Amino acid sequence: MREADAELEIASAHLKRRNLTAAKLQAVKVLRTLQEGGWSIWVNLSEGATRAISILREEEDNAARVIGHYALLLEGERH
């Protein structure tokens, strides 16, 4: 969780600098770290996972792009 929280701070810093692409890539890293730690990215979400997901959805008007971010995580999902 600590590692994911640190990665989330990086994503938040990218958002503050208006670098949405980098923030979204970092949000995927947050979710991947949580997955590797045994956390689900689908249910019983931690605060960090919830924030990472909101970053992935930020300023998106196309569901396919959001799904594209999740595609990177599907292979690692065990839940």
Buried (B, 14 or more C-beta within 10 A) or exposed (E): EEEBBEBBEBBBEBBEEEBBEBBBBBBBBBBBBBBEEEBBBEEEBBEBBEBBBEBBEEEBEEEEEBEBBBEEBEEEEEE
